[in-house]
C-alpha cells in the first residue's frame, strides 16, 4: 500500500501529444507560400496537419490572411528615428512601404481591405508623427504629410506591379502606348509621343521623382525652401538600393 500510495502521489504523464503548431508557425508557413491564392488547405498541407488543427489557432481564412499579412510586413526593416530631416524621414517611410508591398504583392490587397490591424501599425504611426511634430509640424499637418507620401508610394507600387504583370504577358504599358501611336495619325497624341520618346523603360528613378514632387509640395506649404531639402532627399535616394 505504501508503494501504491507513493506512486499515486507522483505526477502523471500528460495524455496525448503536445500541439504540433502555433500561430507563429502558421504565419511563417503562410508567408512562405505567399498571400496570392492562400488557403487554409494549402497552409495545412504545408505544415502536414489537418484544417481542423489550424482552427485551434486561427478563427477563419480572414484571420489567417491578417496573420500572414502582418508577418510579411514585419519582414522589411523599419526606418529608424535618427533625428533626420523630416523630408528624409518621410522618404524612408515611402521606401519602406514600397519595399514591403513589392516583396509580397498580395500584401497590398490585404492592406487595402484593412487586414493589417490598427494595433499592428499604431506604434509606427506614432513614431512617424512624433518626428514631424518635433520638427514644427502640427499634428494634423504631420498626418496629412505622411498620408500624402504613403498614397504616392502605394501608387508607385500599383504601377510597378502592373508593369511586371504586363512584362510577363509580353506587353508592357510602354509597348502598348507605342502600338496605339503606331495606329494613330502622325499629328495625334503629341504629348504621349513626347513621353514615349523620353522614357526608355520605367525605372527606380520614377519612384524618387514622384516622392520628391510630393515632398516639395509639403516643404512649400510648410514655408521651407525646397533646394536645400532636395539635396538631403537626393542623398537619401542614393543610399536607397531598390
BALUMPA-545357 format. One record per residue: x, z, y of N, C-alpha, C in turn; residue in one letter. Coordinates in steps of 0.1 Angstrom, whole numbers, padded with zeros to 4 digits, always signed. Layout:
N
XZYXZYXZYA...
***
This chain:
242
+0008+0000-0012+0000+0000+0000+0009+0000+0013X+0020+0008+0012+0028+0009+0024+0033-0005+0027X+0038-0012+0016+0043-0025+0019+0033-0035+0024X+0020-0033+0019+0009-0042+0023+0006-0039+0038X+0006-0026+0041+0002-0023+0055+0013-0028+0064X+0026-0027+0060+0037-0032+0068+0035-0047+0070X+0032-0054+0060+0030-0068+0061+0019-0072+0070X+0008-0064+0069-0003-0068+0078-0001-0066+0092X+0009-0057+0096+0012-0055+0110+0021-0065+0116X+0028-0073+0107+0037-0083+0112+0029-0095+0118X+0035-0102+0128+0028-0113+0135+0026-0124+0125X+0014-0129+0125+0011-0140+0116+0015-0154+0122X+0019-0163+0114+0023-0176+0119+0010-0183+0125X+0012-0191+0135+0001-0198+0141-0003-0209+0132X-0016-0211+0131-0021-0222+0122-0022-0235+0130X-0018-0246+0123-0018-0259+0129-0005-0262+0137X-0004-0275+0141+0008-0280+0148+0006-0277+0163X+0017-0275+0169+0016-0274+0184+0013-0288+0190X+0007-0288+0202+0003-0301+0208+0015-0310+0208X+0013-0323+0205+0024-0333+0205+0026-0339+0218X+0016-0338+0227+0017-0345+0240+0013-0335+0251X+0016-0339+0263+0011-0332+0275+0009-0342+0286X+0005-0337+0298+0002-0346+0309+0014-0354+0314X+0025-0347+0314+0038-0354+0318+0041-0365+0309X+0040-0363+0296+0043-0373+0286+0034-0385+0287X+0021-0382+0290+0011-0393+0292+0014-0401+0304X+0018-0394+0315+0021-0401+0327+0034-0410+0325X+0044-0405+0318+0056-0413+0316+0053-0425+0308X+0044-0423+0297+0040-0435+0289+0033-0445+0297X+0024-0440+0306+0016-0450+0314+0025-0457+0324X+0035-0450+0329+0045-0456+0338+0053-0467+0331X+0057-0464+0319+0065-0474+0311+0056-0486+0308X+0044-0484+0305+0035-0496+0302+0031-0504+0314X+0031-0497+0326+0027-0504+0338+0012-0502+0341X+0008-0502+0353-0006-0499+0357-0015-0511+0354X-0009-0523+0355-0018-0535+0353-0023-0536+0338X-0036-0536+0336-0041-0536+0323-0040-0524+0315X-0037-0513+0322-0035-0500+0315-0048-0495+0309X-0048-0490+0296-0060-0485+0290-0056-0472+0282X-0066-0464+0279-0063-0452+0271-0058-0456+0257X-0063-0467+0252-0059-0471+0239-0044-0475+0239X-0039-0482+0249-0025-0486+0250-0016-0474+0251X-0020-0464+0259-0012-0452+0260-0012-0444+0247X-0024-0443+0241-0024-0436+0228-0015-0442+0218X-0016-0455+0217-0008-0463+0207+0007-0461+0210X+0010-0461+0223+0024-0460+0228+0030-0446+0224X+0021-0436+0224+0025-0422+0221+0024-0419+0206X+0017-0428+0199+0014-0425+0185+0004-0414+0182X-0006-0413+0191-0016-0403+0190-0030-0410+0191X-0041-0403+0188-0054-0408+0189-0059-0407+0204X-0069-0415+0207-0075-0414+0220-0081-0400+0222X-0086-0394+0212-0092-0381+0213-0081-0371+0217X-0069-0373+0212-0058-0364+0216-0055-0365+0231X-0057-0377+0237-0055-0379+0251-0065-0371+0259X-0077-0371+0254-0088-0365+0261-0086-0350+0262X-0077-0344+0255-0074-0330+0256-0066-0328+0269X-0060-0339+0275-0051-0337+0287-0056-0345+0299X-0063-0356+0297-0069-0364+0308-0084-0365+0306X-0091-0365+0316-0106-0364+0315-0112-0378+0314X-0105-0388+0319-0111-0402+0319-0100-0412+0322X-0104-0425+0321-0094-0435+0325-0090-0434+0340X-0099-0430+0348-0096-0428+0362-0086-0417+0364X-0087-0407+0356-0077-0396+0357-0064-0401+0352X-0064-0409+0341-0051-0415+0336-0045-0423+0347X-0052-0432+0353-0047-0441+0364-0041-0433+0375X-0048-0422+0379-0044-0414+0390-0030-0407+0386X-0030-0402+0374-0017-0395+0369-0006-0405+0369X-0008-0417+0364+0002-0428+0364+0006-0432+0377X-0003-0434+0386+0000-0438+0400+0008-0428+0407X+0005-0416+0406+0013-0405+0413+0027-0404+0408X+0029-0406+0395+0042-0406+0389+0050-0418+0394X+0044-0430+0394+0050-0442+0398+0055-0441+0412X+0047-0435+0421+0051-0434+0435+0062-0424+0436X+0063-0414+0427+0074-0404+0428+0087-0410+0424X+0087-0421+0417+0100-0427+0412+0109-0433+0423X+0103-0436+0434+0110-0442+0445+0115-0430+0454X+0128-0430+0457+0134-0419+0466+0127-0418+0479X+0123-0406+0484+0117-0404+0496+0127-0404+0508X+0123-0409+0520+0131-0408+0531+0134-0393+0534X+0145-0390+0539+0149-0376+0543+0149-0374+0558X+0144-0363+0562+0144-0360+0577+0158-0355+0580X+0166-0364+0587+0179-0361+0592+0179-0359+0607X+0167-0358+0613+0167-0358+0628+0169-0372+0634X+0167-0383+0626+0170-0396+0631+0159-0400+0641X+0162-0410+0649+0153-0415+0659+0139-0418+0652X+0129-0416+0659+0115-0418+0654+0113-0432+0648X+0119-0442+0655+0118-0456+0650+0125-0458+0637X+0136-0452+0635+0143-0453+0622+0135-0446+0611X+0130-0434+0615+0122-0427+0606+0110-0435+0601X+0103-0442+0610+0091-0450+0606+0096-0462+0598X+0107-0468+0602+0112-0479+0594+0115-0475+0580X+0121-0463+0578+0124-0459+0565+0112-0456+0556X+0101-0451+0563+0089-0449+0556+0082-0462+0552X+0083-0472+0561+0078-0485+0558+0085-0491+0546X+0098-0490+0546+0106-0495+0534+0103-0487+0521X+0100-0474+0523+0096-0466+0511+0083-0472+0505X+0073-0474+0514+0060-0480+0509+0062-0493+0503X+0070-0502+0509+0073-0515+0503+0079-0514+0489X+0089-0505+0488+0096-0504+0475+0087-0498+0464X+0079-0488+0468+0071-0482+0458+0061-0491+0453X+0054-0499+0461+0044-0508+0457+0049-0521+0450X+0061-0526+0454+0067-0537+0448+0072-0534+0434X+0077-0521+0433+0082-0517+0420+0071-0516+0409X+0059-0513+0414+0048-0512+0405+0036-0518+0412X+0034-0531+0411+0023-0537+0419+0009-0531+0416X+0007-0527+0404-0006-0521+0400-0009-0508+0408X+0002-0502+0414+0000-0490+0422-0008-0493+0435X-0006-0505+0440-0013-0509+0452-0028-0508+0451X-0034-0513+0440-0048-0512+0438-0053-0498+0436X-0044-0490+0430-0048-0475+0428-0048-0468+0442X-0038-0472+0450-0037-0466+0463-0050-0469+0472X-0053-0482+0471-0065-0487+0479-0078-0481+0474X-0078-0478+0461-0090-0472+0456-0091-0457+0457X-0080-0451+0463-0079-0437+0465-0075-0429+0453X-0068-0435+0443-0064-0429+0431-0053-0419+0433X-0045-0421+0444-0035-0411+0447-0041-0400+0455X-0041-0388+0450-0049-0377+0457-0043-0373+0470X-0051-0367+0479-0047-0362+0492-0036-0352+0490X-0038-0343+0479-0028-0333+0477-0015-0338+0474X-0014-0350+0467-0001-0356+0463+0007-0361+0475X+0000-0364+0486+0007-0370+0497+0007-0361+0510X+0000-0350+0509-0001-0341+0521+0012-0337+0527X+0021-0333+0518+0034-0329+0523+0042-0340+0529X+0041-0353+0524+0047-0364+0530+0042-0367+0544X+0029-0366+0546+0022-0369+0558+0026-0359+0569X+0027-0346+0564+0031-0335+0573+0045-0337+0578X+0054-0341+0569+0068-0344+0573+0069-0355+0583X+0062-0366+0580+0062-0378+0589+0057-0374+0603X+0046-0367+0604+0041-0364+0617+0050-0354+0624X+0056-0345+0617+0064-0335+0623+0076-0340+0631X+0083-0350+0625+0095-0356+0632+0090-0363+0645X+0079-0370+0644+0074-0377+0656+0069-0368+0667X+0062-0357+0663+0058-0347+0673+0070-0341+0680X+0080-0337+0672+0092-0331+0677+0099-0340+0687X+0097-0353+0686+0103-0363+0695+0094-0368+0706X+0083-0360+0708+0075-0363+0720+0062-0369+0718X+0058-0373+0706+0045-0379+0703+0034-0368+0703X+0022-0372+0707+0011-0363+0705+0008-0365+0690X+0000-0355+0684-0003-0356+0670-0011-0369+0667X-0020-0372+0676-0028-0384+0674-0020-0397+0675X-0011-0398+0685-0002-0409+0686+0008-0410+0674X+0012-0399+0669+0021-0399+0658+0014-0405+0646X+0001-0401+0644-0006-0406+0632-0009-0420+0634X-0013-0425+0646-0015-0439+0649-0003-0447+0646X+0009-0442+0650+0021-0450+0648+0024-0451+0633X+0023-0440+0626+0025-0441+0611+0015-0450+0604X+0003-0450+0608-0008-0458+0602-0005-0473+0605X+0000-0476+0617+0003-0490+0621+0014-0495+0612X+0025-0487+0611+0036-0492+0603+0033-0493+0589X+0025-0484+0583+0021-0484+0569+0013-0497+0567X+0003-0500+0576-0005-0512+0574+0003-0524+0574X+0013-0525+0582+0022-0536+0583+0030-0537+0570X+0035-0526+0565+0043-0526+0552+0034-0531+0541X+0022-0526+0540+0013-0530+0529+0009-0545+0530X+0008-0550+0543+0006-0564+0544+0017-0572+0539X+0029-0568+0541+0041-0574+0536+0041-0574+0521X+0037-0563+0515+0037-0562+0500+0027-0572+0495X+0015-0572+0501+0005-0582+0496+0010-0596+0496X+0017-0600+0507+0022-0613+0509+0033-0616+0498X+0041-0606+0496+0052-0608+0486+0047-0609+0472X+0037-0601+0469+0031-0602+0455+0024-0616+0454X+0017-0620+0464+0011-0634+0463+0022-0645+0461X+0033-0643+0468+0043-0653+0467+0049-0653+0453X+0051-0641+0447+0056-0640+0434+0047-0647+0424X+0034-0644+0425+0025-0649+0416+0024-0665+0417X+0024-0669+0430+0024-0684+0432+0036-0690+0427X+0048-0684+0428+0060-0690+0423+0060-0691+0408X+0054-0680+0401+0053-0680+0387+0044-0692+0382X+0034-0695+0390+0025-0706+0387+0030-0719+0391X+0042-0719+0398+0049-0731+0402+0043-0737+0415X+0037-0728+0423+0031-0734+0436+0032-0722+0446X+0042-0722+0454+0044-0712+0464+0035-0715+0476X+0033-0705+0485+0025-0708+0497+0031-0718+0505X+0044-0718+0506+0051-0728+0515+0049-0742+0509X+0050-0743+0495+0048-0756+0489+0034-0761+0491X+0024-0751+0491+0010-0755+0493+0009-0760+0508X+0015-0754+0517+0015-0759+0531+0020-0773+0532X+0031-0775+0525+0037-0789+0525+0028-0799+0520X+0021-0796+0509+0012-0805+0503+0000-0808+0513X-0005-0798+0520-0015-0800+0529-0010-0810+0540X+0002-0807+0545+0008-0815+0556+0010-0830+0551X+0014-0831+0539+0016-0845+0534+0003-0853+0534X-0008-0846+0532-0021-0853+0532-0027-0855+0546X-0022-0847+0555-0027-0848+0569-0021-0859+0577X-0028-0863+0588-0023-0873+0597-0011-0868+0604X-0002-0876+0608+0011-0871+0614+0009-0862+0626X-0001-0864+0634-0003-0855+0646-0011-0843+0643X-0016-0841+0631-0024-0829+0628-0016-0817+0625X-0021-0805+0627-0015-0793+0624+0000-0792+0629X+0002-0793+0642+0015-0794+0647+0023-0781+0645X+0016-0770+0647+0023-0757+0646+0026-0753+0632X+0017-0757+0623+0020-0754+0609+0033-0762+0605X+0034-0774+0610+0045-0783+0607+0058-0776+0612X+0057-0771+0624+0069-0764+0630+0073-0752+0622X+0063-0745+0617+0066-0733+0608+0073-0737+0596X+0067-0747+0589+0073-0752+0576+0087-0757+0579X+0090-0764+0590+0103-0769+0593+0113-0757+0595X+0108-0746+0601+0117-0735+0604+0120-0726+0593X+0110-0724+0584+0111-0714+0573+0114-0721+0560X+0126-0718+0555+0130-0724+0542+0122-0718+0531X+0123-0705+0529+0115-0697+0519+0114-0683+0525X+0103-0676+0521+0101-0662+0525+0113-0654+0521X+0117-0644+0529+0129-0636+0526+0127-0622+0531X+0136-0613+0527+0135-0599+0531+0135-0597+0546X+0141-0607+0554+0142-0606+0568+0128-0606+0574X+0118-0612+0568+0104-0612+0573+0099-0598+0574X+0102-0589+0564+0098-0575+0565+0104-0569+0577X+0116-0570+0579+0123-0564+0591+0117-0569+0604X+0114-0582+0605+0109-0587+0618+0095-0582+0620X+0087-0581+0610+0073-0576+0612+0073-0561+0616X+0081-0553+0609+0081-0539+0612+0087-0537+0626X+0097-0545+0629+0104-0543+0643+0093-0547+0654X+0085-0557+0651+0075-0560+0661+0065-0549+0663X+0061-0542+0652+0052-0531+0654+0059-0519+0661X+0072-0517+0657+0079-0506+0664+0081-0508+0679X+0083-0521+0682+0085-0525+0696+0072-0521+0704X+0061-0524+0698+0048-0521+0705+0046-0506+0706X+0050-0498+0696+0049-0484+0697+0058-0478+0708X+0071-0484+0708+0080-0479+0719+0075-0482+0733X+0070-0494+0735+0065-0497+0748+0053-0488+0752X+0044-0486+0742+0033-0477+0745+0037-0463+0748X+0049-0459+0741+0054-0446+0743+0063-0444+0756X+0064-0455+0763+0072-0455+0775+0087-0456+0773X+0091-0462+0763+0106-0462+0760+0110-0477+0760X+0123-0479+0764+0129-0492+0764+0132-0496+0749X+0128-0509+0746+0130-0513+0732+0144-0517+0729X+0152-0524+0737+0165-0529+0733+0174-0518+0726X+0176-0506+0732+0184-0497+0725+0178-0492+0712X+0165-0491+0711+0159-0487+0699+0160-0498+0688X+0159-0511+0693+0161-0522+0684+0175-0521+0677X+0185-0517+0684+0198-0516+0678+0198-0506+0667X+0191-0495+0669+0190-0485+0658+0183-0490+0646X+0172-0497+0649+0164-0502+0638+0172-0513+0630X+0179-0521+0637+0188-0532+0631+0198-0525+0622X+0204-0514+0626+0214-0507+0618+0207-0501+0606X+0195-0496+0607+0187-0492+0595+0185-0503+0585X+0181-0515+0591+0178-0526+0583+0191-0531+0575X+0202-0530+0581+0215-0534+0574+0218-0525+0562X+0213-0513+0563+0216-0503+0551+0204-0504+0541X+0194-0512+0544+0183-0514+0535+0187-0525+0525X+0187-0521+0513+0193-0530+0503+0183-0540+0497X+0170-0538+0500+0160-0547+0494+0157-0559+0504X
***
